[in-house]
Amino acid sequence: MSANENVITHIRDLLGPKGWIGAEDGPAIAPYLREERGLYIGSALGVARPSSADEAAHVVEICAEAGIAVTAQGGNTGLVGGGVPFSGEHPAIVLSSDRLTRIRSIDAANRTITVEAGVILADVQKAAAEAGLLFPLSLGAEGSCRIGGNLSTNAGGVHVLRYGNARDLVLGLEVVLADGRVWDGLRGLRKDNTGYDLKQLFIGAEGTLGIITAATLKLYPRPTVVETALAALPGITEAMELFGRIAEAAGGAVNAYEVMNRFAVDIACRHVEGVRDPFAETHPQYALIELAGQTDGLRETLERVLAQAIDDGVAVDAVIAENIAQGEAFWAIREAIPEAQKREGGSIKHDVSVPLSLVAPFIDKATQALEAVLPGIRPCAFGHAGDGNIHFNISQPQGMDKDAYLEHWQDFNARVHDIVMEMGGSFSAEHGIGRLKRGDMYRYKSDVEIDLMRALKRALDPDGIMNPGKIFQ
Ligand SMILES: Cc1cc2nc3c(=O)[nH]c(=O)nc-3n(C[C@H](O)[C@H](O)[C@H](O)COP(=O)(O)OP(=O)(O)OC[C@H]3O[C@@H](n4cnc5c(N)ncnc54)[C@H](O)[C@@H]3O)c2cc1C
């Protein structure tokens, strides 16, 4: 029996028949090896599916001893190829969290929930709601992404401007280290200044420093009042001006502020059933606004700010949802955009952030830069503008061959990211580095920053078995 076969037998014996999917299991392994958009197809000896932190620790220990790489995987909805294994110098296994799905406890008085890494984000939200509380992390993939993946990518989503990114929602972590030991840092404390804040190292590390097996998360009071509005605007400059006005008037009650340009709304309505533009006229720019809180008066605030904005020419028209269904219909436009883009042909993507004051200049400058290279491109600019985060995705010119268009991917990325970096922004606002953005990381981060990152990697994973080929080249 070869060394690899030995390891497989060992893990299979440990986890039982439900706990291992091997190459011999045929198509069952395929979804674990393929990145969401098919950009990467990986290879692995198999998929380990532990059902407890102890089992996960044993799997890592076995792999560490045999020099086998371990790629952690949650819902595999990440968009940078981070969760797909690549056998470089080490053969690899996937360690899936899809059987680590227990909600261990809810402490309503402490406003915390402790969940295993494989709990689907929507199930964390549901468990919090059943306890009368709110877990505010919310994103398009919430029905399939898992909390371990959310923390490992430091996911953002639609409520960052009020509650912060995933890292702001974590009080404690349980992590399997690269040598198979378990660090139990599952504390539920809002104040704990006892040395380095180790949990923050593993959050956003994309599985390159250890495997998160459980987390203690912050919960919040559930808002009793939610007001949703859709504003039609002359352009992105006005959309950012309106955001400033809303933030000033509503303070901490701004739950979400999303923008969508005309093209984004058009394709959402054209390609996704049930999605429609509520305005009679077409407008160049839309903003989706959500206020939420415990007190009445939010609707009046929204009405006042929007009416003033229309008087001042900042907005052209606005509609405030009369009921939950109408609010959901506004959100449906925003949520339909990624699917609509797929159906519209080739799309070159950028997930970037710039200071709030530079969102409009960025979109203008980047659009002009790309139009100069390839006339007819169709920018689909949408996203979390209240965080300065724009999904600046560029659909192919009409009639152009898709493959020929996608050959511009690297060139477009370089041009757009150069503009972003000149503006003090980030070339990856939400999705991390994975495999896709490693080149950008080396291009834009300083040597000092890369050295610090490498030093941490060496300290925590000296043999380089934790998700090799991700973040680092
Ligand atoms: C339609 C759609 C909308 C999206 N919207 C957003 C959005 O608004 N904001 C946003 O931030 N992202 C968004 N994403 C991207 C994606 O959903 C997030 O990155 C999500 O957090 C990934 O979770 P996952 O469980 O799918 O992780 P995976 O894709 O399985 O893994 C992601 C990374 O985390 C690592 N990892 C996974 N589990 C663990 C673990 N237990 N321990 C250590 N490392 C682990 C993996 O190795 C990989 O590097 C969207 C994706 C889609 C398809």
The ligand as a MOL file (V3000), in Angstrom:
LIG
                    3D

  0  0  0     0  0            999 V3000
M  V30 BEGIN CTAB
M  V30 COUNTS 53 58 0 0 0
M  V30 BEGIN ATOM
M  V30 1 C -24.2530 35.1340 -5.4470 0
M  V30 2 C -23.0800 35.4070 -4.5500 0
M  V30 3 C -23.0860 36.5740 -3.7870 0
M  V30 4 C -22.0070 36.8540 -2.9490 0
M  V30 5 N -22.0500 38.0040 -2.2160 0
M  V30 6 C -21.0270 38.2840 -1.3940 0
M  V30 7 C -21.0560 39.4790 -0.6030 0
M  V30 8 O -21.9660 40.3060 -0.6930 0
M  V30 9 N -20.0200 39.6740 0.2440 0
M  V30 10 C -18.9790 38.7950 0.3520 0
M  V30 11 O -18.0740 39.0360 1.1700 0
M  V30 12 N -18.9290 37.6740 -0.3910 0
M  V30 13 C -19.9180 37.4050 -1.2520 0
M  V30 14 N -19.8710 36.2700 -2.0150 0
M  V30 15 C -18.7030 35.3730 -1.9420 0
M  V30 16 C -18.8650 34.1930 -0.9400 0
M  V30 17 O -20.2000 33.8660 -0.7340 0
M  V30 18 C -18.1890 34.5310 0.3870 0
M  V30 19 O -16.8050 34.6540 0.1770 0
M  V30 20 C -18.4400 33.4940 1.4920 0
M  V30 21 O -18.0150 34.0640 2.7160 0
M  V30 22 C -17.7180 32.1720 1.2710 0
M  V30 23 O -18.2280 31.1970 2.1700 0
M  V30 24 P -18.1540 29.6430 1.8120 0
M  V30 25 O -18.6600 28.8610 2.9620 0
M  V30 26 O -18.7980 29.3820 0.5200 0
M  V30 27 O -16.5710 29.4510 1.7060 0
M  V30 28 P -15.7310 28.6000 0.6510 0
M  V30 29 O -15.9330 29.1480 -0.7190 0
M  V30 30 O -15.9660 27.1590 0.8390 0
M  V30 31 O -14.2440 28.9470 1.1310 0
M  V30 32 C -13.7480 30.2570 1.0470 0
M  V30 33 C -12.3460 30.3100 1.6700 0
M  V30 34 O -12.4320 30.0620 3.0640 0
M  V30 35 C -11.6720 28.9010 3.4140 0
M  V30 36 N -12.4560 28.1620 4.4170 0
M  V30 37 C -13.7200 27.6930 4.2900 0
M  V30 38 N -14.1180 27.1260 5.4380 0
M  V30 39 C -13.0750 27.2370 6.3070 0
M  V30 40 C -12.8630 26.8370 7.6450 0
M  V30 41 N -13.8040 26.2020 8.3340 0
M  V30 42 N -11.6660 27.1110 8.2230 0
M  V30 43 C -10.6800 27.7470 7.5380 0
M  V30 44 N -10.8380 28.1500 6.2600 0
M  V30 45 C -12.0150 27.8920 5.6540 0
M  V30 46 C -11.4710 28.1360 2.1240 0
M  V30 47 O -10.2950 27.3500 2.1520 0
M  V30 48 C -11.4000 29.2650 1.1140 0
M  V30 49 O -10.0980 29.8010 1.0760 0
M  V30 50 C -20.9200 35.9640 -2.8750 0
M  V30 51 C -20.9260 34.7840 -3.6330 0
M  V30 52 C -21.9820 34.5140 -4.4670 0
M  V30 53 C -21.9530 33.2260 -5.2600 0
M  V30 END ATOM
M  V30 BEGIN BOND
M  V30 1 1 1 2
M  V30 2 1 2 3
M  V30 3 2 2 52
M  V30 4 2 3 4
M  V30 5 1 4 5
M  V30 6 1 4 50
M  V30 7 2 5 6
M  V30 8 1 6 7
M  V30 9 1 6 13
M  V30 10 2 7 8
M  V30 11 1 7 9
M  V30 12 1 9 10
M  V30 13 2 10 11
M  V30 14 1 10 12
M  V30 15 2 12 13
M  V30 16 1 13 14
M  V30 17 1 14 15
M  V30 18 1 14 50
M  V30 19 1 15 16
M  V30 20 1 16 17
M  V30 21 1 16 18
M  V30 22 1 18 19
M  V30 23 1 18 20
M  V30 24 1 20 21
M  V30 25 1 20 22
M  V30 26 1 22 23
M  V30 27 1 23 24
M  V30 28 2 24 25
M  V30 29 1 24 26
M  V30 30 1 24 27
M  V30 31 1 27 28
M  V30 32 2 28 29
M  V30 33 1 28 30
M  V30 34 1 28 31
M  V30 35 1 31 32
M  V30 36 1 32 33
M  V30 37 1 33 34
M  V30 38 1 33 48
M  V30 39 1 34 35
M  V30 40 1 35 36
M  V30 41 1 35 46
M  V30 42 1 36 37
M  V30 43 1 36 45
M  V30 44 2 37 38
M  V30 45 1 38 39
M  V30 46 1 39 40
M  V30 47 2 39 45
M  V30 48 1 40 41
M  V30 49 2 40 42
M  V30 50 1 42 43
M  V30 51 2 43 44
M  V30 52 1 44 45
M  V30 53 1 46 47
M  V30 54 1 46 48
M  V30 55 1 48 49
M  V30 56 2 50 51
M  V30 57 1 51 52
M  V30 58 1 52 53
M  V30 END BOND
M  V30 END CTAB
M  END
